[in-house]
């Protein structure tokens, strides 16, 4: 009969035999360039964040981190590609708020964000601005709510498209305020903002990074910010919660994921390097100047965020009746 001591020794040896190859692999990682797939066109908000991070990671880890833009299907084309990639840490995916919305919006997704991908780290969070046409009399969210209640459906709001985060965030605002506004979807945020500037729609939400030039140039009036606190970039603009919709808060976020079954030691190594990069004072300064707040956490924390956001937006998709063709 095998003694307890011998059994424990055998168990420890077996565990070591299983974990040692993965640890050795992580120590040698990366041994070649790492690809970060950004499932959106170059030059956008998320693309800029990733390129800043890729430079820092390349410098600290001794191999290039190459950003590859793979736009298509609202970010799903690139996500599907990474979900099918080898789980070796050499292919990563930038995910955004939109990827937590898609499971409840698209009937035939060819990947599952919860089972085909694994979290590496959240990167940044940022609030959106609620903006109106400057020539209109609306100075606050309360003004918009009053107008919408007086004449339901009379306020048109633009968004980046059906089911986009800007669409659903505005639907959430309408629901919590108890009003009905009319949705006008556009092919992206830029044309939505342009039509509000022209007066063809009255209200739009967008990320601070995209909206600040128009607000600072007087082309759009910012009446509220969607975060829990005011932004130092626009200290006189109140939060939505301050403006008559208590409890309202929504932030756009992004992060990195890898194919499922990527070895945990590699995930942990990437996570540690991401923390180091985003904690650098110059990175914080550059990101905050554009309305982003560095928000790295553990892989487990990022996974929890994705699940909670998926549940939250599924309810908004259902209540709003949002659909995509």
C-alpha positions in Angstrom: 0.0 0.0 0.0 1.4 3.4 -1.0 2.1 5.6 2.1 0.5 9.0 2.4 3.9 10.7 2.1 4.7 8.8 -1.1 1.3 9.5 -2.5 1.7 13.3 -1.8 5.1 13.3 -3.3 3.8 11.6 -6.5 0.9 14.1 -6.7 3.3 17.1 -6.3 5.6 15.6 -9.0 2.7 15.1 -11.4 1.4 18.6 -10.9 4.9 20.0 -11.5 5.2 18.0 -14.6 2.0 19.5 -15.9 2.8 23.1 -14.9 6.5 23.3 -15.7 6.1 23.3 -19.6 3.6 26.2 -19.3 5.8 28.1 -16.9 8.8 27.6 -19.2 6.7 28.7 -22.2 5.7 31.9 -20.3 9.3 32.7 -19.3 10.3 32.5 -23.0 7.3 34.5 -24.1 7.3 36.4 -26.4 9.8 34.8 -28.7 8.4 36.5 -31.8 6.1 39.4 -32.7 2.7 39.5 -31.1 -0.3 40.6 -33.1 -3.1 42.7 -31.7 -6.2 42.6 -33.8 -8.3 45.8 -33.7 -11.6 45.0 -35.3 -12.2 48.6 -36.4 -10.7 51.0 -39.0 -7.4 52.8 -38.3 -7.5 56.1 -36.5 -10.5 55.5 -34.3 -10.6 56.0 -30.5 -9.8 52.4 -29.6 -7.1 52.1 -32.3 -5.2 55.1 -30.8 -5.3 53.5 -27.3 -4.0 50.2 -28.6 -1.2 51.8 -30.6 0.0 53.7 -27.5 0.0 50.4 -25.5 1.6 48.3 -28.2 4.6 50.6 -28.3 5.1 50.3 -24.5 4.6 46.5 -24.5 7.1 46.1 -27.4 9.7 48.2 -25.5 9.3 46.3 -22.2 8.9 42.7 -23.6 11.6 42.9 -26.3 9.4 41.9 -29.3 7.2 44.1 -31.5 3.4 44.2 -30.8 1.9 44.7 -34.2 -1.5 46.3 -34.5 -3.6 44.8 -37.3 -6.9 46.5 -38.2 -9.6 44.0 -39.2 -12.8 46.0 -39.6 -16.1 44.5 -40.5 -19.4 43.4 -39.1 -19.3 45.9 -36.3 -16.2 44.4 -34.8 -17.3 40.8 -35.1 -15.1 39.8 -38.1 -11.9 40.5 -36.1 -13.3 38.8 -33.0 -14.1 35.7 -34.9 -10.6 35.6 -36.4 -9.0 35.7 -33.0 -11.4 33.2 -31.5 -10.1 30.7 -34.1 -6.4 31.6 -33.7 -3.9 29.4 -32.0 -4.1 29.8 -28.2 -0.4 30.6 -27.7 -0.5 34.3 -26.7 0.7 35.6 -30.1 -2.7 36.8 -31.3 -4.7 39.2 -29.1 -8.0 41.0 -29.7 -9.1 44.4 -28.7 -12.7 44.2 -27.4 -15.0 47.1 -26.5 -18.4 47.8 -25.0 -19.9 46.7 -28.3 -18.7 43.2 -27.9 -20.8 42.8 -24.7 -23.8 44.0 -26.6 -23.5 41.8 -29.7 -24.6 38.5 -28.1 -28.1 39.8 -27.5 -28.2 41.8 -30.8 -27.0 39.3 -33.4 -28.7 36.0 -33.8 -25.9 34.1 -35.6 -22.6 35.2 -34.1 -19.9 32.8 -35.2 -18.0 33.1 -31.9 -18.9 33.2 -28.2 -17.2 35.9 -26.2 -17.5 33.9 -23.0 -16.2 30.5 -24.2 -14.1 31.2 -27.3 -12.1 34.0 -25.8 -10.4 34.5 -22.5 -9.8 37.9 -20.7 -6.3 39.4 -20.5 -7.0 42.8 -19.0 -9.3 45.8 -19.2 -7.4 48.8 -20.6 -9.3 52.0 -20.3 -12.7 53.5 -19.5 -14.2 56.8 -20.6 -17.5 58.6 -20.3 -19.6 59.9 -23.2 -20.9 63.4 -23.6 -24.6 64.2 -24.1 -24.7 66.9 -26.7 -27.3 69.1 -28.5 -27.5 71.5 -31.4 -26.2 74.8 -30.1 -29.0 76.8 -31.7 -31.6 75.0 -29.6 -32.8 76.3 -26.2 -31.8 73.1 -24.4 -29.1 73.9 -21.8 -29.6 70.9 -19.6 -30.8 67.3 -19.6 -33.8 68.5 -17.7 -34.7 70.8 -20.6 -34.5 67.9 -23.0 -36.7 65.7 -20.8 -39.3 68.5 -20.4 -39.5 68.9 -24.2 -39.7 65.2 -24.8 -42.5 64.8 -22.2 -44.4 67.8 -23.6 -44.3 66.3 -27.1 -43.3 62.6 -27.1 -41.1 61.6 -30.1 -40.3 65.2 -31.0 -36.6 64.9 -30.0 -34.6 63.1 -32.6 -31.3 61.5 -31.5 -28.5 60.3 -33.7 -26.3 57.3 -33.0 -23.4 55.4 -34.6 -25.9 52.8 -35.8 -28.6 50.3 -34.6 -27.4 48.5 -31.5 -24.3 50.7 -31.1 -23.3 51.7 -27.6 -24.3 55.3 -28.4 -27.7 54.1 -29.5 -28.3 51.9 -26.4 -26.9 54.4 -24.0 -29.4 57.0 -25.2 -32.2 54.5 -25.0 -31.2 53.8 -21.4 -31.3 57.5 -20.7 -34.8 57.8 -22.3 -36.1 54.8 -20.3 -34.7 56.0 -17.0 -36.1 59.5 -17.6 -39.5 58.2 -18.6 -39.5 59.8 -22.1 -39.7 58.7 -25.7 -37.2 60.0 -28.2 -36.9 59.1 -31.9 -33.8 57.2 -33.0 -32.0 58.1 -36.2 -29.1 55.6 -36.9 -26.1 56.6 -38.9 -23.1 54.8 -40.3 -20.8 55.8 -37.6 -20.5 58.6 -35.0 -19.0 61.3 -37.3 -22.1 61.6 -39.5 -24.4 61.4 -36.5 -22.6 64.4 -34.9 -22.5 66.2 -38.2 -26.3 65.9 -38.6 -26.8 67.2 -35.0 -24.5 70.1 -35.8 -26.7 70.8 -38.9 -29.9 70.6 -36.9 -31.3 67.6 -38.6 -31.3 65.7 -35.3 -31.3 67.4 -31.9 -29.2 65.2 -29.6 -26.3 62.8 -29.8 -24.0 60.9 -27.4 -20.3 60.2 -28.1 -17.0 59.6 -26.5 -15.2 62.6 -25.2 -12.2 61.9 -27.4 -14.4 62.2 -30.5 -16.6 65.0 -29.3 -14.3 67.4 -27.6 -13.1 69.2 -30.7 -16.8 69.9 -31.7 -17.7 71.0 -28.2 -14.6 73.2 -27.7 -15.2 74.7 -31.2 -18.8 75.6 -30.3 -20.3 73.3 -32.9 -22.1 71.2 -30.3 -23.3 72.0 -26.8 -22.3 69.5 -24.1 -25.2 69.3 -21.6 -24.1 66.3 -19.5 -21.5 63.6 -19.1 -22.4 59.9 -18.6 -19.9 59.1 -15.9 -20.3 59.1 -12.1 -18.3 62.3 -11.7 -17.5 65.4 -13.8 -14.5 65.4 -16.0 -11.5 67.8 -15.4 -11.6 68.4 -19.2 -15.1 69.9 -18.9 -15.5 70.7 -15.2 -18.6 72.8 -15.8 -20.6 70.0 -17.5 -22.7 68.1 -14.9 -23.2 64.4 -14.9 -26.5 63.0 -16.2 -27.3 61.8 -12.6 -26.9 65.4 -11.4 -29.2 66.6 -14.2 -32.4 64.9 -13.2 -31.8 61.2 -13.9 -30.4 59.8 -10.6 -28.5 56.6 -10.9 -27.6 57.0 -14.5 -24.1 56.0 -15.4 -22.5 54.4 -18.4 -18.9 54.2 -19.5 -17.3 53.0 -22.7 -14.5 50.6 -22.0 -12.0 48.5 -23.9 -9.6 45.6 -23.1 -7.6 42.7 -24.5 -8.7 39.1 -24.9 -6.9 36.0 -26.2 -8.1 32.8 -27.7 -9.6 30.4 -25.1 -7.1 27.9 -23.6 -4.2 30.3 -23.9 -1.9 29.2 -21.0 -2.5 31.1 -17.8 1.1 31.9 -17.2 1.2 33.7 -20.5 -2.1 35.6 -19.7 -0.6 36.6 -16.3 2.6 37.8 -17.9 0.7 39.9 -20.4 -1.5 41.2 -17.6 1.5 42.3 -15.5 3.1 44.1 -18.5 -0.1 45.9 -19.3 -0.4 47.1 -15.7 3.2 48.4 -15.9 2.5 50.2 -19.2 -0.7 51.8 -18.1 0.8 52.8 -14.8 3.5 54.8 -16.5 3.0 58.5 -15.7 3.4 59.6 -19.4 0.8 57.0 -20.5 -1.7 58.2 -17.8 -1.2 61.8 -18.9 -1.7 61.0 -22.6 -4.8 58.9 -22.1 -6.4 61.3 -19.6 -5.8 64.3 -21.9 -8.1 62.4 -24.4 -10.8 61.5 -21.9 -9.7 58.0 -21.1 -9.0 56.6 -17.6 -6.5 53.7 -17.4 -8.4 50.9 -15.7 -6.3 47.7 -15.8 -7.4 44.9 -13.5 -7.0 41.1 -13.2 -8.2 38.8 -16.0 -10.9 37.6 -13.6 -12.1 41.2 -13.0 -12.3 41.9 -16.7 -14.3 38.7 -17.2 -16.7 39.8 -14.5 -17.1 43.2 -16.3 -17.8 41.5 -19.6 -20.5 39.2 -18.1 -22.2 42.0 -16.1 -22.2 44.4 -19.1 -23.6 41.6 -21.4 -26.5 41.1 -18.9 -27.1 44.8 -18.6 -27.2 45.6 -22.3 -29.3 42.5 -23.0 -32.1 44.1 -21.0 -31.7 47.4 -22.9 -31.7 45.7 -26.3 -34.9 43.9 -25.3 -36.7 46.9 -23.9 -35.7 49.2 -26.8 -36.5 46.7 -29.5 -33.1 47.3 -31.1 -32.5 45.2 -34.2 -29.8 44.7 -36.8 -30.4 43.3 -40.2 
